[in-house]
Amino acid sequence: MSYSEPGYGAHFTVDTSEVLLVALYLRDCAGLRGVGRPALPPVIPPVRVVDTRRLTGPVGGPAALRVEWDAWWHGLLRHRISDAVLPMPPLFEALDGMDALKALLRAHVGAAMQWAEERCAEYALHVGARGVETVEYLLARMVHERELELGRAARRFTLEVIELPLGVHRAWWVEPDKLLMCQELFDDERSFRSYVEPVVRMLA
């Protein structure tokens, strides 16, 4: 889902991400805490934690898994999320050089993919229930409000908003052009604005 502000330079895309959902499933499945920047809270519904020591022992153990997951997450957020490649069996080429992470995904790929697909389906229903009051619409309103404050048109910018099923209702700005957000946050406009308006003000 995308939106371009007519006559101006603001362009928004709003969606969830199957790749990030799979990544977060694996993070929570492995019991990795505090990894990634930003370090997001656990997903909802929660994922059952497994003991990864036997899986990853031959390829560096839990310590290697932690480092590899963090590197994968960092790489995903460095580029457009919509362009991210989902690691697919049997070779999981998108994780080449990350043997511990490959071992974890190989053992749990079915559960991870099913969980991510279910969350994508739930997200589609959730977005459909919002009606005309979409995230894109409210972002456009924020840009207009900022333009009135500044007395000029907004600068050209893009903002990729990724909504995720997270247990904390907040958003995380990943500079310069990404906003990771709990998908329930938009349902409370006051809270939504408290996290998103500062980003819009800076970009516009």
TAPE-V848008 format. One record per helix or strand of 3 or more residues. SS is the DSSP state (helix for helix, strand for strand). FROM is the first residue (numbers start at 1). TO is the last residue. If there is no record, write none. Layout:
SS;FROM;TO  SS;FROM;TO
This chain:
strand;2;4  strand;10;15  helix;18;29  helix;53;59  helix;61;78  helix;81;83  helix;93;95  helix;99;128  helix;135;150  strand;157;164  strand;171;174  strand;178;182  helix;185;187  helix;189;203
